[in-house]
Amino acid sequence: MSYEFQKMASADEAVRVLKSGMNIFIHGAAATPTPLLEAMCRRVDLEAIRLFHMHTEGPAPFLEAGCRDRFTSVSLFTGKPARQAVQEGYADFIPVFLSDIPSLFRNGNIRLDAALLQVSPPDRHGFCSLGTSVDSARAAADSAPILIAEINRQMPRTHGDSMVPMSSFAACFETDRPLYENHVSAETPVEAAIGEQIARLIEDGSTLQTGIGAIPAAVLSRLGSKTDLGVHSEMFSDGVVDLVNAGVITNRRKRIYPGQIVTSFVTGSRRLFDFVDDNPQVAFLPCDITNDTNLLRKIDRLVAINSALQIDLTGQVCADSLGHKIYSGIGGQMDFMRGAAMSDGGRPIIALPSTASGGKFSRIVAELKPGAGVVTTRGHVHWVVTEYGAVNLHGLSLRQRGEQLISIAHPDFRSELKTQIAAIRHYSMGSQE
């Protein structure tokens, strides 16, 4: 392979092109360019920098005490490193649909001056790949006039719309380090029960949207008897690899991108990264394409599986915050909930354990916490699943919704919920076992 050696530098040399007052994009998830972030933060002369990013992995030096007065983190989806910073007011958060983020960059609503990327080594034609995260990085790479790259020998070369010419980098340097991995812990009985409930809702030939975590893993592990499943998702993780290897995920019945797994990013183990490396079966596309509702509605039997922190008895779903405290973001939940609802045979699903904090609190509540963000509205919600069952709220009245949701609440809280809804709605619901 032939690099343009005049551009090869150390991380500290690469970030010399940055200037105070810039708006800078940070590549996210497993593609977080940590050496560039650390080098940028060593630039004590930089100030008034705004950093735009989705969730990042690994250290976030720009959030540390010595840097937070010079760098302002602006999350488009808040990951664990930024949660406390947003809560304490020295970082910010933009609530936005995942499908809308690329247009913020392309249309200049957020004017990017530079982008810090982690990419694969260039091929013989001089093209690097955005690797594990194309999502909003595609638009950032196309919009920012200055691109700085960490060229990581361990970054997978992914197919789809992921290529960036080596010639577009103002500066770059080479590393050979493992990507950040995410491993799902062993499932609990609650997660297993939820997985069983959802698996029963998935028909042969369905196309899946799911993410990372214990509940998606529990669902995927129970689909071994299904046939000809497909995947069209903003992201996926290791459980999909198992089903591909077992011949369950074939993508044969998909009319949109037939024969291909469609995603915008992946996060998981090294096994997953090896699976997507140079794999034409997996198309990495920008998130304004993967999450385009006009496209999703054309996918038959689209099953969208999304999570929630709380849901009230009218069906309002809080998925991004704990009261006023931002926990994550809007992400792609509404894109896929609406797309699946309009899909022929589609099923939009909200899945959550019935309780939180070891059973101390019900996640099904009479009213959301003050400040809670409604990500999926009561008009968009359809299927809701807990370990106690699955109910479809679409087309039901407020009274019926309350009855159905209480039926899948934890038994310890059903009596209290009945009393609360009776006070709010001025009717009795009768006995509830």
C-alpha positions as CSV (number, residue, x, y, z in Angstrom):
1,M,0.0,0.0,0.0
2,S,1.3,3.5,-0.8
3,Y,0.6,6.3,1.7
4,E,1.1,9.9,1.0
5,F,3.9,10.2,3.4
6,Q,4.1,14.0,3.5
7,K,0.8,13.8,5.4
8,M,1.8,11.2,7.9
9,A,2.5,12.7,11.3
10,S,2.2,12.1,15.0
11,A,-1.1,12.9,16.6
12,D,0.3,16.1,18.1
13,E,1.5,17.2,14.6
14,A,-1.8,16.3,13.0
15,V,-3.8,18.6,15.3
16,R,-1.6,21.6,14.6
17,V,-4.0,22.6,11.9
18,L,-6.8,23.2,14.4
19,K,-7.5,26.8,15.5
20,S,-9.4,28.4,18.4
21,G,-13.1,29.0,17.8
22,M,-13.6,26.0,15.5
23,N,-16.6,23.7,15.4
24,I,-15.2,20.2,15.3
25,F,-16.9,16.8,14.6
26,I,-15.7,13.8,16.6
27,H,-16.1,10.3,15.1
28,G,-18.0,8.1,17.6
29,A,-18.6,4.7,19.1
30,A,-15.9,2.1,18.3
31,A,-14.4,4.6,15.8
32,T,-13.7,7.3,18.5
33,P,-10.2,8.7,17.6
34,T,-8.8,8.8,21.1
35,P,-5.2,9.7,20.2
36,L,-6.4,12.8,18.3
37,L,-8.7,13.8,21.2
38,E,-5.8,13.5,23.6
39,A,-3.5,15.5,21.3
40,M,-6.1,18.2,20.8
41,C,-6.5,18.6,24.6
42,R,-2.7,18.9,24.9
43,R,-3.0,22.1,22.8
44,V,-3.2,24.6,25.7
45,D,-3.4,27.4,23.2
46,L,-6.8,26.2,21.8
47,E,-9.9,27.8,23.3
48,A,-13.6,28.3,22.4
49,I,-13.8,24.9,20.6
50,R,-17.2,23.3,20.2
51,L,-17.1,19.5,19.7
52,F,-20.1,17.9,18.0
53,H,-20.5,14.1,18.4
54,M,-22.8,11.2,19.1
55,H,-21.8,8.8,21.9
56,T,-18.1,8.2,22.1
57,E,-16.1,5.3,23.7
58,G,-13.0,5.4,25.8
59,P,-11.5,8.4,27.5
60,A,-13.1,11.8,26.9
61,P,-10.3,14.2,27.9
62,F,-12.2,17.2,26.7
63,L,-14.6,16.8,29.6
64,E,-11.9,16.8,32.2
65,A,-11.5,19.7,34.6
66,G,-8.4,21.1,32.9
67,C,-10.1,21.2,29.5
68,R,-13.8,22.0,30.0
69,D,-13.2,25.7,30.1
70,R,-11.7,25.5,26.6
71,F,-13.7,22.8,24.9
72,T,-17.5,22.5,24.9
73,S,-19.0,19.1,24.2
74,V,-22.3,19.1,22.3
75,S,-23.8,15.7,22.2
76,L,-26.2,14.7,19.4
77,F,-26.7,11.4,21.4
78,T,-25.3,11.4,24.9
79,G,-23.2,8.5,25.9
80,K,-21.9,7.5,29.3
81,P,-18.8,9.7,29.3
82,A,-20.9,12.9,28.7
83,R,-24.0,12.3,30.9
84,Q,-22.6,13.9,34.1
85,A,-21.1,16.8,32.1
86,V,-24.5,17.6,30.5
87,Q,-26.2,17.3,33.9
88,E,-23.7,19.7,35.5
89,G,-23.9,22.2,32.7
90,Y,-20.4,22.2,31.3
91,A,-21.5,20.2,28.2
92,D,-24.6,20.5,26.0
93,F,-27.1,18.2,24.2
94,I,-29.1,18.6,21.0
95,P,-32.4,16.6,20.9
96,V,-32.7,15.5,17.3
97,F,-33.8,12.5,15.3
98,L,-30.9,10.4,14.1
99,S,-32.2,10.8,10.5
100,D,-31.9,14.6,10.8
101,I,-28.3,14.8,12.0
102,P,-26.6,14.6,8.5
103,S,-28.6,17.5,7.2
104,L,-27.6,19.7,10.1
105,F,-24.0,19.4,8.8
106,R,-24.8,19.5,5.1
107,N,-27.1,22.5,5.2
108,G,-24.9,24.5,7.5
109,N,-27.2,24.6,10.5
110,I,-24.1,23.3,12.3
111,R,-21.1,24.7,10.4
112,L,-18.2,22.3,10.8
113,D,-14.7,23.6,10.5
114,A,-13.0,20.3,11.0
115,A,-13.6,16.6,11.6
116,L,-11.5,14.1,13.6
117,L,-11.9,10.6,12.1
118,Q,-10.6,7.1,12.6
119,V,-10.4,5.2,9.3
120,S,-9.0,2.1,7.8
121,P,-5.7,2.1,5.8
122,P,-6.1,3.1,2.2
123,D,-6.6,0.6,-0.5
124,R,-4.6,0.5,-3.7
125,H,-6.8,3.2,-5.1
126,G,-6.1,5.5,-2.3
127,F,-9.4,5.2,-0.5
128,C,-9.8,4.8,3.3
129,S,-13.0,3.5,4.9
130,L,-15.0,5.1,7.8
131,G,-15.1,1.6,9.1
132,T,-17.5,0.8,11.9
133,S,-19.3,4.2,12.0
134,V,-20.7,5.8,8.9
135,D,-23.8,7.2,10.5
136,S,-23.3,11.0,10.7
137,A,-19.6,10.7,10.0
138,R,-20.3,10.5,6.3
139,A,-21.9,14.0,6.3
140,A,-19.2,15.4,8.5
141,A,-16.5,14.1,6.2
142,D,-18.3,15.6,3.2
143,S,-19.0,18.9,4.9
144,A,-15.9,19.8,7.0
145,P,-13.2,21.6,5.1
146,I,-10.5,20.1,7.3
147,L,-10.3,16.4,7.8
148,I,-7.8,14.9,10.3
149,A,-7.5,11.1,10.4
150,E,-6.2,8.4,12.6
151,I,-5.4,5.6,10.2
152,N,-5.8,2.5,12.3
153,R,-4.5,-0.8,10.9
154,Q,-7.2,-2.6,13.0
155,M,-10.1,-0.6,11.6
156,P,-12.3,-2.8,9.4
157,R,-12.8,-1.8,5.8
158,T,-16.5,-1.6,5.4
159,H,-18.7,-1.6,2.2
160,G,-21.5,0.8,1.4
161,D,-21.1,4.6,1.5
162,S,-18.0,4.6,3.6
163,M,-15.1,5.6,1.4
164,V,-12.9,8.7,2.0
165,P,-10.0,9.5,-0.4
166,M,-6.6,9.8,1.3
167,S,-6.1,13.0,-0.6
168,S,-8.9,14.7,1.4
169,F,-7.0,14.6,4.7
170,A,-5.2,17.7,5.8
171,A,-3.2,15.6,8.2
172,C,-3.1,12.0,9.3
173,F,-1.1,9.5,11.2
174,E,-1.0,5.8,11.7
175,T,-1.9,3.6,14.6
176,D,-2.3,-0.2,15.2
177,R,-4.6,-0.5,18.2
178,P,-7.7,-2.5,19.1
179,L,-11.1,-0.9,18.6
180,Y,-13.3,-0.2,21.7
181,E,-15.4,-3.3,22.3
182,N,-18.8,-3.8,24.0
183,H,-19.7,-7.1,25.6
184,V,-23.2,-8.0,26.8
185,S,-23.4,-9.5,30.2
186,A,-25.3,-12.8,30.9
187,E,-29.0,-12.3,30.6
188,T,-31.3,-12.1,33.7
189,P,-34.6,-14.0,34.0
190,V,-36.4,-10.7,33.3
191,E,-34.4,-10.1,30.1
192,A,-35.0,-13.8,29.1
193,A,-38.7,-13.4,29.6
194,I,-38.8,-10.2,27.5
195,G,-36.8,-11.9,24.8
196,E,-39.3,-14.8,24.7
197,Q,-42.3,-12.3,24.4
198,I,-40.7,-10.4,21.5
199,A,-39.5,-13.5,19.6
200,R,-43.1,-14.7,19.4
201,L,-44.0,-11.4,17.6
202,I,-41.4,-12.0,14.9
203,E,-42.6,-13.8,11.8
204,D,-40.6,-15.7,9.2
205,G,-39.4,-13.2,6.5
206,S,-39.4,-10.2,8.9
207,T,-36.7,-7.6,8.7
208,L,-35.3,-6.5,12.1
209,Q,-34.1,-3.3,13.6
210,T,-32.5,-3.8,16.9
211,G,-29.5,-2.5,18.9
212,I,-27.0,-3.5,21.5
213,G,-27.8,-4.6,25.1
214,A,-29.2,-7.4,27.0
215,I,-32.8,-7.3,25.6
216,P,-31.8,-7.2,21.9
217,A,-29.3,-10.1,22.7
218,A,-32.1,-12.0,24.4
219,V,-34.4,-11.6,21.4
220,L,-31.8,-12.6,18.8
221,S,-30.7,-15.7,20.8
222,R,-34.3,-16.9,20.5
223,L,-34.8,-16.6,16.7
224,G,-32.9,-19.8,15.7
225,S,-36.1,-21.5,14.4
226,K,-37.1,-18.5,12.2
227,T,-36.4,-18.5,8.4
228,D,-35.2,-15.8,6.0
229,L,-34.9,-12.9,8.4
230,G,-33.4,-9.7,7.2
231,V,-31.7,-6.8,9.0
232,H,-32.2,-3.1,8.3
233,S,-31.1,-1.2,11.4
234,E,-29.2,2.0,12.4
235,M,-26.8,-0.4,14.2
236,F,-26.3,-4.0,15.2
237,S,-24.1,-6.2,17.4
238,D,-22.8,-9.7,17.8
239,G,-26.1,-11.5,18.0
240,V,-26.7,-10.8,14.3
241,V,-23.5,-12.7,13.4
242,D,-24.7,-15.8,15.1
243,L,-28.0,-15.8,13.1
244,V,-26.1,-15.2,9.8
245,N,-23.8,-18.1,10.5
246,A,-26.9,-20.2,11.4
247,G,-28.6,-19.4,8.1
248,V,-31.5,-17.6,9.8
249,I,-30.6,-14.1,8.5
250,T,-30.5,-14.4,4.8
251,N,-32.0,-11.0,3.6
252,R,-33.6,-13.0,0.8
253,R,-37.1,-11.6,1.2
254,K,-36.1,-7.9,1.4
255,R,-37.4,-5.7,-1.4
256,I,-35.1,-2.9,-0.2
257,Y,-31.4,-3.7,-0.4
258,P,-32.2,-7.4,-1.0
259,G,-29.4,-9.8,0.1
260,Q,-27.7,-7.2,2.3
261,I,-27.6,-6.3,5.9
262,V,-28.1,-2.5,6.1
263,T,-26.7,-0.5,9.0
264,S,-25.1,2.8,9.8
265,F,-22.7,1.6,12.6
266,V,-21.8,-1.4,14.6
267,T,-20.6,-1.9,18.2
268,G,-19.7,-5.1,19.9
269,S,-16.7,-7.5,20.0
270,R,-13.7,-8.1,17.8
271,R,-15.6,-11.0,16.3
272,L,-18.2,-8.5,15.0
273,F,-15.5,-6.2,13.6
274,D,-14.0,-9.2,11.8
275,F,-17.4,-10.1,10.4
276,V,-18.0,-6.7,8.8
277,D,-14.4,-6.3,7.5
278,D,-14.4,-6.4,3.7
279,N,-17.9,-8.0,3.8
280,P,-20.0,-7.0,0.8
281,Q,-23.0,-8.6,2.5
282,V,-23.1,-5.6,4.9
283,A,-23.9,-2.1,3.6
284,F,-22.9,0.8,5.9
285,L,-25.0,3.8,4.9
286,P,-25.4,7.3,6.4
287,C,-28.1,7.4,9.1
288,D,-30.3,9.7,7.0
289,I,-30.7,6.7,4.6
290,T,-30.9,3.9,7.1
291,N,-33.4,5.8,9.1
292,D,-35.4,7.4,6.3
293,T,-39.1,6.8,7.2
294,N,-40.0,7.0,3.5
295,L,-37.7,4.1,2.9
296,L,-38.5,2.1,6.0
297,R,-42.2,2.1,5.1
298,K,-41.4,0.1,2.0
299,I,-39.8,-2.7,3.9
300,D,-42.4,-5.5,4.4
301,R,-42.7,-7.0,7.9
302,L,-40.3,-4.5,9.5
303,V,-40.0,-5.3,13.2
304,A,-38.5,-2.4,15.2
305,I,-37.3,-3.2,18.7
306,N,-36.6,-0.2,20.9
307,S,-36.2,0.4,24.6
308,A,-37.6,2.8,27.2
309,L,-36.9,4.2,30.6
310,Q,-40.5,4.9,31.5
311,I,-43.9,4.7,29.9
312,D,-47.0,6.3,31.3
313,L,-50.5,4.9,31.3
314,T,-51.5,6.8,28.1
315,G,-48.5,5.3,26.2
316,Q,-46.1,8.2,26.3
317,V,-42.6,6.7,26.1
318,C,-39.6,8.3,27.8
319,A,-36.4,6.9,26.4
320,D,-33.8,9.7,26.6
321,S,-33.8,11.1,30.1
322,L,-34.3,10.3,33.8
323,G,-36.5,13.3,34.6
324,H,-34.4,16.4,33.7
325,K,-31.2,14.3,33.5
326,I,-30.3,13.5,30.0
327,Y,-29.4,9.8,29.7
328,S,-29.0,9.2,25.9
329,G,-30.9,10.9,23.1
330,I,-33.8,10.6,20.7
331,G,-31.6,8.6,18.4
332,G,-33.5,6.5,15.8
333,Q,-36.4,5.3,17.9
334,M,-39.0,7.5,16.3
335,D,-37.6,7.0,12.8
336,F,-38.1,3.2,13.1
337,M,-41.2,3.2,15.3
338,R,-43.0,5.2,12.6
339,G,-41.4,3.3,9.7
340,A,-42.4,-0.1,11.2
341,A,-45.9,1.2,11.8
342,M,-46.3,2.1,8.2
343,S,-44.6,-1.1,6.9
344,D,-46.9,-3.8,5.5
345,G,-47.0,-6.3,8.3
346,G,-44.6,-4.3,10.4
347,R,-44.5,-4.3,14.2
348,P,-43.1,-1.3,16.2
349,I,-42.1,-2.6,19.7
350,I,-41.1,-0.8,22.9
351,A,-39.5,-3.2,25.3
352,L,-38.6,-2.6,29.0
353,P,-38.3,-4.4,32.3
354,S,-41.4,-3.7,34.5
355,T,-39.3,-2.2,37.3
356,A,-36.1,-0.3,38.0
357,S,-33.6,-0.1,40.9
358,G,-33.9,-3.7,41.8
359,G,-37.7,-3.7,41.9
360,K,-38.1,-0.4,43.9
361,F,-39.8,1.5,41.2
362,S,-42.3,0.7,38.4
363,R,-41.3,1.7,34.9
364,I,-44.9,1.8,34.0
365,V,-46.2,5.0,35.7
366,A,-49.3,7.1,36.0
367,E,-47.3,10.1,34.8
368,L,-43.7,10.6,33.7
369,K,-41.2,12.3,35.9
370,P,-41.0,16.1,35.6
371,G,-38.6,16.9,32.8
372,A,-38.9,13.5,31.1
373,G,-38.6,13.6,27.4
374,V,-41.3,12.0,25.3
375,V,-39.4,10.2,22.5
376,T,-42.3,8.1,21.2
377,T,-45.7,9.9,21.6
378,R,-48.9,8.2,22.7
379,G,-50.0,8.5,19.1
380,H,-47.1,6.5,17.7
381,V,-46.8,3.7,20.3
382,H,-48.0,0.3,19.3
383,W,-46.6,-2.8,21.0
384,V,-45.3,-2.6,24.5
385,V,-43.5,-5.6,26.1
386,T,-42.4,-6.4,29.6
387,E,-41.5,-9.7,31.2
388,Y,-45.2,-10.0,32.1
389,G,-46.6,-9.8,28.5
390,A,-47.0,-8.0,25.3
391,V,-49.9,-5.5,24.5
392,N,-50.7,-3.5,21.4
393,L,-52.0,0.0,22.3
394,H,-52.7,1.1,18.8
395,G,-56.3,2.2,18.4
396,L,-57.1,1.8,22.1
397,S,-58.7,4.5,24.3
398,L,-57.1,6.0,27.3
399,R,-59.1,3.6,29.5
400,Q,-58.1,0.6,27.5
401,R,-54.5,1.7,27.4
402,G,-54.4,2.0,31.1
403,E,-55.9,-1.5,31.5
404,Q,-53.5,-3.1,29.1
405,L,-50.4,-1.5,30.5
406,I,-51.3,-2.3,34.1
407,S,-51.8,-5.9,33.0
408,I,-48.0,-6.1,32.1
409,A,-46.8,-4.0,35.0
410,H,-45.1,-5.7,38.0
411,P,-47.8,-7.2,40.2
412,D,-46.5,-5.3,43.2
413,F,-47.5,-2.0,41.5
414,R,-50.7,-2.9,39.8
415,S,-53.0,-1.9,42.7
416,E,-51.3,1.5,43.1
417,L,-51.5,2.1,39.4
418,K,-55.2,1.3,39.4
419,T,-55.7,3.9,42.2
420,Q,-53.7,6.5,40.4
421,I,-55.5,6.1,37.0
422,A,-58.9,6.2,38.8
423,A,-58.0,9.5,40.3
424,I,-56.7,11.0,37.0
425,R,-59.4,9.6,34.7
426,H,-62.3,9.5,37.2
427,Y,-63.3,5.9,36.6
428,S,-62.8,2.6,38.3
429,M,-61.0,-0.2,36.5
430,G,-62.3,-3.0,38.5
431,S,-60.1,-5.7,40.1
432,Q,-56.6,-6.4,38.7
433,E,-54.8,-9.5,39.5
